[in-house]
Amino acid sequence: MAPGRYLLAPAARGLTTRPRFRGRANRMAANRAAVTGAAASRERARAIRARVRAVLAPIFGACLLASCVAVGVPADRGATPPGARTSVAPSPALDVVTAPAGERPQRELDRLAAFPDQPGAVLRRAWLLQETGAWGEARTLVNGLLFDGESDSPDVEALARYVRARGYEHEGDNERAARDRDDALALVRSPALRARLVAEGAGGRTGAPPTRDRMAVGTPTVLPRSAWKAAQARVGNMNRMGRIQRVTVHHSATVVRSTSTATSIAAIRGIQRHHQQQNGWGDIGYHYLIDPAGRVWTGRGIEWQGAHAGDPSRNRANVGICLLGSFVPDEQGAPPPAQLAALEALLVSLCVEHRLEPSGILTHKELKDTACPGPYVQAAVEAMRSRLNGQFLAQSPEE
């Protein structure tokens, strides 16, 4: 082996050996990088947590407030009526709906607006609107519940009529107010509301003398829309009625002989379905329907112009009454006596309520070229018109 061979540099000898301690230096550098990276990660995590807190803090605060409201913890110290601060709709009970308005009724109105389909919330809103002087808006709410609502509770309808009667009374229309209270008394099951109605004189109109304001045939009981499970009206496709000037009598032109309630309901729902789905109308076209047993059913709300006389000009200011059945010789023939008696009672009631002369009672045939309502009903209406005209003439103008 030549002297000095190992004195040569490793590269000169073709070797690739690492310098001494190089592995330790690399490990130290890696440790320093890891420490630096961990610190940066912690800093990034702190920044992310701060951003998350900033976003979620308002949400958690709102949830906490809602939970306090739900368990009855006051969110502030403002005076509010019982049940005003609640995360659920109020019940349609007399004491809840008619509770004092408190110092800030608008705040409660805003909260109740979140429950547009709940009868308790609708009636409470109507009561508060009356308290704040918005009588017209209150009546619109109540009418929507009465004519377009889905509730089938007699107590809900009774309470709605009680609230509406208050509005009529405020406007000086004591006749309509008394009628709504009487109707409410006939429907109500709640002892509290019944006691309130009796205390305010409901039921006092029964047995009134037969004057022009109360004919001898009396006022018929009219079943509400809820009794036949009416589909909701599409009021965007309907026009307001305005002052009523006439009444038109029709027949349904479909054979209905049975006097059962179920048959009548099925017939009325079938008419509404045809009018809404086939004809594209907002609701059933008639305002009242009378079945073979003499039951009178509410159809379209009386505040909406009907769709029954042939065109908008004939429908204007015109109440539509439909007798269920097809009263032509080759089908049913003449209507049952109970059906005709109910028709006459309803015609008298409408004439009294809307100050109509008997000449304003018409049949469909008298408005356009049609066989409706058939010769039997045509003759019956002409006889009724004559009798009513005689009763009106028998009354002195002072009455």
C-alpha positions as CSV (number, residue, x, y, z in Angstrom):
1,M,0.0,0.0,0.0
2,A,1.6,3.3,-1.1
3,P,2.6,5.7,1.6
4,G,0.2,8.6,2.0
5,R,-2.7,7.0,0.2
6,Y,-5.2,7.7,3.0
7,L,-3.9,11.3,3.1
8,L,-5.9,12.0,-0.1
9,A,-9.3,13.7,0.1
10,P,-12.2,11.1,0.1
11,A,-13.4,12.5,-3.2
12,A,-10.0,11.8,-4.7
13,R,-10.4,8.3,-3.6
14,G,-13.8,7.9,-5.2
15,L,-15.7,7.8,-1.9
16,T,-19.0,9.5,-1.0
17,T,-18.8,9.5,2.8
18,R,-20.8,12.2,4.7
19,P,-19.0,14.7,6.9
20,R,-18.8,13.8,10.6
21,F,-21.9,14.8,12.7
22,R,-24.0,15.8,9.6
23,G,-26.9,13.4,10.6
24,R,-27.2,15.2,14.0
25,A,-27.4,18.6,12.4
26,N,-30.1,17.5,10.1
27,R,-32.1,16.2,13.0
28,M,-31.7,19.4,14.9
29,A,-32.8,21.4,11.9
30,A,-35.9,19.2,11.5
31,N,-36.8,19.7,15.1
32,R,-36.5,23.4,14.8
33,A,-38.8,23.3,11.7
34,A,-41.3,21.1,13.5
35,V,-41.4,23.5,16.5
36,T,-41.9,26.5,14.1
37,G,-44.6,24.7,12.2
38,A,-46.5,23.7,15.4
39,A,-46.4,27.3,16.5
40,A,-47.8,28.5,13.2
41,S,-50.5,25.8,13.3
42,R,-51.5,26.9,16.8
43,E,-51.7,30.5,15.6
44,R,-53.9,29.5,12.7
45,A,-56.2,27.5,14.9
46,R,-56.5,30.5,17.3
47,A,-57.5,32.7,14.4
48,I,-60.0,30.2,13.1
49,R,-61.6,29.8,16.6
50,A,-61.9,33.6,16.8
51,R,-63.6,33.8,13.5
52,V,-66.0,30.9,14.4
53,R,-66.9,32.6,17.7
54,A,-67.6,35.9,15.9
55,V,-70.0,34.1,13.6
56,L,-71.8,31.9,16.1
57,A,-72.1,34.3,19.0
58,P,-75.2,36.0,17.7
59,I,-76.8,32.7,16.8
60,F,-76.1,31.3,20.3
61,G,-77.5,34.5,21.8
62,A,-80.7,34.2,19.8
63,C,-81.1,30.5,20.8
64,L,-80.6,31.4,24.4
65,L,-83.2,34.2,24.2
66,A,-85.7,31.8,22.6
67,S,-85.1,29.2,25.3
68,C,-85.7,31.8,27.9
69,V,-89.0,32.8,26.2
70,A,-90.1,29.2,25.9
71,V,-89.7,28.5,29.7
72,G,-91.2,31.8,30.7
73,V,-88.0,33.7,31.6
74,P,-88.5,37.4,30.8
75,A,-86.2,38.7,28.1
76,D,-86.8,42.2,29.2
77,R,-88.9,43.9,31.9
78,G,-91.5,45.5,29.6
79,A,-95.1,44.8,30.6
80,T,-96.9,42.4,28.2
81,P,-100.1,40.5,28.5
82,P,-100.2,36.8,29.4
83,G,-99.1,34.6,26.6
84,A,-97.6,37.4,24.6
85,R,-94.0,36.2,24.8
86,T,-94.3,32.7,23.5
87,S,-92.6,30.6,20.9
88,V,-95.9,28.9,20.0
89,A,-99.2,30.2,18.8
90,P,-101.7,31.2,21.5
91,S,-104.7,29.0,21.9
92,P,-108.1,30.1,20.6
93,A,-109.6,30.6,24.1
94,L,-111.6,33.6,25.2
95,D,-109.3,34.7,28.0
96,V,-106.2,34.5,25.7
97,V,-107.8,36.2,22.7
98,T,-109.4,39.0,24.7
99,A,-106.5,39.6,27.2
100,P,-105.5,43.3,27.7
101,A,-103.3,44.7,25.0
102,G,-100.5,45.9,27.3
103,E,-98.3,48.9,26.7
104,R,-96.7,47.7,23.4
105,P,-99.4,45.9,21.3
106,Q,-97.4,46.4,18.0
107,R,-94.6,44.2,19.4
108,E,-97.1,41.4,20.1
109,L,-98.8,41.9,16.7
110,D,-95.4,41.4,15.0
111,R,-94.8,38.2,16.9
112,L,-98.3,36.8,16.1
113,A,-97.7,37.5,12.4
114,A,-95.5,34.4,12.4
115,F,-98.6,32.2,12.8
116,P,-100.9,33.2,9.9
117,D,-102.7,29.9,9.9
118,Q,-103.3,29.4,13.6
119,P,-106.8,30.4,14.7
120,G,-105.7,31.6,18.1
121,A,-103.1,33.9,16.7
122,V,-105.4,35.2,14.0
123,L,-108.1,36.1,16.5
124,R,-105.7,37.6,19.0
125,R,-104.3,39.8,16.2
126,A,-107.8,40.8,15.3
127,W,-108.6,41.8,18.9
128,L,-105.3,43.8,19.2
129,L,-106.1,45.5,15.9
130,Q,-109.5,46.5,17.2
131,E,-107.8,47.8,20.3
132,T,-105.5,50.0,18.2
133,G,-108.3,51.3,16.0
134,A,-107.6,49.2,12.9
135,W,-111.2,47.9,12.7
136,G,-111.2,47.2,9.0
137,E,-108.0,45.2,9.1
138,A,-109.4,43.2,12.0
139,R,-112.5,42.3,10.2
140,T,-110.5,41.1,7.2
141,L,-108.6,38.8,9.4
142,V,-111.7,37.4,11.0
143,N,-113.5,37.0,7.7
144,G,-110.5,35.1,6.3
145,L,-110.8,32.7,9.3
146,L,-114.5,32.3,8.9
147,F,-114.8,31.9,5.2
148,D,-111.4,30.5,4.1
149,G,-110.0,28.8,7.2
150,E,-109.6,25.1,7.7
151,S,-110.7,24.9,11.4
152,D,-113.7,22.7,12.0
153,S,-114.1,23.7,15.7
154,P,-117.5,25.3,16.6
155,D,-115.8,27.2,19.4
156,V,-113.3,28.8,17.0
157,E,-116.1,29.9,14.7
158,A,-118.2,31.2,17.7
159,L,-115.2,33.2,19.1
160,A,-114.5,34.6,15.6
161,R,-118.2,35.7,15.3
162,Y,-118.0,37.3,18.8
163,V,-114.9,39.3,17.8
164,R,-116.5,40.4,14.5
165,A,-119.7,41.4,16.3
166,R,-117.6,43.8,18.4
167,G,-116.4,45.4,15.2
168,Y,-120.0,45.8,13.8
169,E,-121.1,47.3,17.1
170,H,-118.3,49.8,16.9
171,E,-119.5,50.9,13.5
172,G,-123.1,51.2,14.7
173,D,-124.4,48.2,12.8
174,N,-126.2,46.6,15.7
175,E,-128.3,44.3,13.5
176,R,-125.2,42.5,12.2
177,A,-123.6,42.5,15.6
178,A,-126.7,40.9,17.2
179,R,-126.8,38.3,14.4
180,D,-123.2,37.3,14.9
181,R,-123.7,37.0,18.6
182,D,-126.8,34.8,18.1
183,D,-124.9,32.6,15.6
184,A,-122.0,32.3,18.1
185,L,-124.4,31.3,20.9
186,A,-125.9,28.6,18.6
187,L,-122.4,27.2,18.0
188,V,-120.5,27.7,21.2
189,R,-119.5,24.8,23.6
190,S,-117.1,26.8,25.8
191,P,-118.8,27.7,29.1
192,A,-116.8,30.9,29.4
193,L,-117.8,32.2,26.0
194,R,-121.4,31.1,26.4
195,A,-121.6,33.1,29.7
196,R,-120.1,36.2,28.0
197,L,-122.5,36.0,25.1
198,V,-125.5,35.6,27.3
199,A,-124.3,38.5,29.5
200,E,-124.1,40.7,26.4
201,G,-127.7,39.8,25.3
202,A,-127.1,37.1,22.7
203,G,-130.2,35.2,21.8
204,G,-132.5,38.1,22.4
205,R,-133.6,38.3,18.8
206,T,-135.5,35.0,18.8
207,G,-139.2,35.4,18.6
208,A,-139.2,39.0,17.3
209,P,-142.4,40.3,15.8
210,P,-142.9,39.9,12.1
211,T,-142.2,43.4,10.9
212,R,-140.2,44.4,7.7
213,D,-137.1,44.0,9.8
214,R,-138.1,40.5,10.9
215,M,-140.5,38.6,8.6
216,A,-142.7,35.9,9.9
217,V,-140.8,33.1,8.2
218,G,-137.8,33.8,10.4
219,T,-134.0,33.6,9.9
220,P,-132.6,30.2,8.7
221,T,-129.6,28.6,10.4
222,V,-126.7,28.7,7.9
223,L,-124.0,26.0,8.3
224,P,-120.4,27.3,8.0
225,R,-117.9,26.3,5.3
226,S,-116.1,24.2,7.9
227,A,-119.2,21.9,8.1
228,W,-118.5,20.7,4.5
229,K,-114.7,20.8,4.8
230,A,-114.4,23.5,2.1
231,A,-111.1,23.8,0.2
232,Q,-109.3,27.1,0.7
233,A,-110.5,29.9,-1.5
234,R,-107.9,31.4,-3.9
235,V,-108.8,35.0,-3.1
236,G,-106.2,36.4,-5.6
237,N,-108.6,35.2,-8.3
238,M,-111.7,36.8,-6.8
239,N,-113.3,40.3,-6.7
240,R,-114.9,42.1,-3.8
241,M,-118.7,42.1,-3.8
242,G,-119.5,45.7,-2.9
243,R,-123.1,46.7,-2.0
244,I,-125.5,43.8,-2.7
245,Q,-128.4,44.7,-5.0
246,R,-130.0,41.4,-6.1
247,V,-130.2,37.7,-5.5
248,T,-130.3,34.9,-8.2
249,V,-131.7,31.4,-7.6
250,H,-130.2,28.4,-9.4
251,H,-130.4,24.6,-9.3
252,S,-127.2,22.5,-9.5
253,A,-128.5,20.5,-12.5
254,T,-127.3,17.3,-10.9
255,V,-129.7,14.8,-9.3
256,V,-129.6,14.9,-5.5
257,R,-132.5,13.0,-3.9
258,S,-130.9,11.9,-0.6
259,T,-131.5,14.0,2.5
260,S,-128.4,12.7,4.3
261,T,-125.7,15.2,5.4
262,A,-122.9,13.1,3.8
263,T,-124.6,13.2,0.4
264,S,-125.0,17.0,0.6
265,I,-121.4,17.5,1.7
266,A,-120.2,15.3,-1.2
267,A,-122.3,17.3,-3.7
268,I,-121.1,20.7,-2.5
269,R,-117.5,19.6,-2.5
270,G,-117.9,18.2,-6.0
271,I,-119.3,21.6,-7.2
272,Q,-116.4,23.5,-5.6
273,R,-113.9,21.1,-7.1
274,H,-115.4,21.5,-10.5
275,H,-115.5,25.3,-10.2
276,Q,-111.9,25.6,-9.0
277,Q,-110.2,22.9,-11.1
278,Q,-112.2,22.8,-14.3
279,N,-113.4,26.4,-14.5
280,G,-110.3,27.9,-12.9
281,W,-112.4,30.0,-10.4
282,G,-111.1,31.1,-7.0
283,D,-113.9,29.3,-5.1
284,I,-117.3,27.7,-5.4
285,G,-119.4,30.1,-7.5
286,Y,-122.5,30.2,-5.2
287,H,-122.8,32.0,-1.9
288,Y,-125.4,29.7,-0.4
289,L,-126.5,26.1,-1.2
290,I,-129.7,24.4,0.0
291,D,-130.0,20.6,0.2
292,P,-133.2,18.5,-0.1
293,A,-133.5,18.4,3.7
294,G,-133.7,22.2,3.9
295,R,-130.2,22.7,5.3
296,V,-128.6,26.0,4.2
297,W,-124.8,25.8,3.6
298,T,-122.4,28.7,3.3
299,G,-120.6,28.7,-0.1
300,R,-118.4,31.6,-1.2
301,G,-118.0,34.3,1.3
302,I,-120.7,37.0,0.9
303,E,-118.0,39.7,0.7
304,W,-116.7,38.2,-2.5
305,Q,-118.4,38.6,-5.9
306,G,-119.9,35.3,-7.0
307,A,-119.4,33.3,-10.2
308,H,-122.9,31.9,-11.1
309,A,-124.9,34.3,-13.3
310,G,-123.0,34.0,-16.6
311,D,-120.5,36.9,-16.8
312,P,-118.9,39.6,-14.5
313,S,-121.6,42.1,-15.2
314,R,-124.4,39.7,-14.2
315,N,-122.4,38.6,-11.1
316,R,-121.8,42.1,-9.9
317,A,-123.6,42.9,-6.6
318,N,-125.5,39.6,-7.0
319,V,-125.8,36.8,-4.4
320,G,-126.0,33.3,-5.8
321,I,-128.2,30.6,-4.2
322,C,-128.1,27.1,-5.5
323,L,-130.7,24.4,-4.8
324,L,-129.0,21.0,-4.9
325,G,-130.9,18.9,-7.5
326,S,-132.1,18.9,-11.1
327,F,-135.6,20.2,-11.1
328,V,-136.8,19.5,-14.6
329,P,-139.7,17.1,-15.5
330,D,-137.6,14.2,-16.8
331,E,-135.3,14.1,-13.8
332,Q,-136.3,15.1,-10.2
333,G,-139.5,17.1,-10.8
334,A,-140.4,19.6,-8.0
335,P,-138.1,20.3,-5.1
336,P,-139.1,18.9,-1.6
337,P,-141.2,21.3,0.5
338,A,-138.4,21.6,3.1
339,Q,-136.0,22.8,0.4
340,L,-138.4,25.5,-0.8
341,A,-139.2,26.6,2.7
342,A,-135.5,27.1,3.5
343,L,-135.1,29.0,0.2
344,E,-137.9,31.4,1.2
345,A,-136.5,32.0,4.7
346,L,-133.1,32.7,3.2
347,L,-134.5,35.1,0.6
348,V,-136.4,37.0,3.4
349,S,-133.3,37.2,5.5
350,L,-131.2,38.5,2.6
351,C,-133.8,41.1,1.7
352,V,-134.0,42.3,5.3
353,E,-130.2,42.4,5.9
354,H,-129.3,44.1,2.6
355,R,-132.5,46.3,2.2
356,L,-133.5,44.6,-1.0
357,E,-136.9,44.9,-2.6
358,P,-138.6,41.6,-3.7
359,S,-138.1,42.7,-7.2
360,G,-134.4,42.1,-6.7
361,I,-135.1,38.3,-6.3
362,L,-134.4,36.7,-9.7
363,T,-133.8,33.3,-11.2
364,H,-131.0,32.4,-13.6
365,K,-133.5,32.1,-16.4
366,E,-134.5,35.7,-15.9
367,L,-130.9,36.8,-16.5
368,K,-129.9,34.7,-19.5
369,D,-131.1,32.1,-21.9
370,T,-131.0,28.9,-19.8
371,A,-133.2,26.2,-18.4
372,C,-131.9,26.9,-14.9
373,P,-133.5,26.6,-12.3
374,G,-136.2,24.5,-14.0
375,P,-139.9,25.2,-14.3
376,Y,-140.8,24.0,-10.8
377,V,-138.3,26.3,-9.0
378,Q,-139.1,29.1,-11.5
379,A,-142.8,29.0,-10.4
380,A,-141.9,28.7,-6.7
381,V,-139.7,31.8,-6.9
382,E,-142.4,33.8,-8.7
383,A,-144.8,32.9,-5.9
384,M,-142.3,33.8,-3.2
385,R,-141.6,37.1,-4.8
386,S,-145.4,37.9,-4.8
387,R,-145.8,36.9,-1.2
388,L,-142.8,38.9,0.0
389,N,-144.0,41.9,-2.0
390,G,-147.3,41.7,-0.3
391,Q,-145.7,41.6,3.2
392,F,-143.5,44.6,2.4
393,L,-146.5,46.6,1.2
394,A,-148.4,45.7,4.3
395,Q,-145.8,47.4,6.5
396,S,-146.1,51.1,7.1
397,P,-143.1,53.3,6.0
398,E,-142.4,54.2,9.7
399,E,-141.8,50.6,10.5
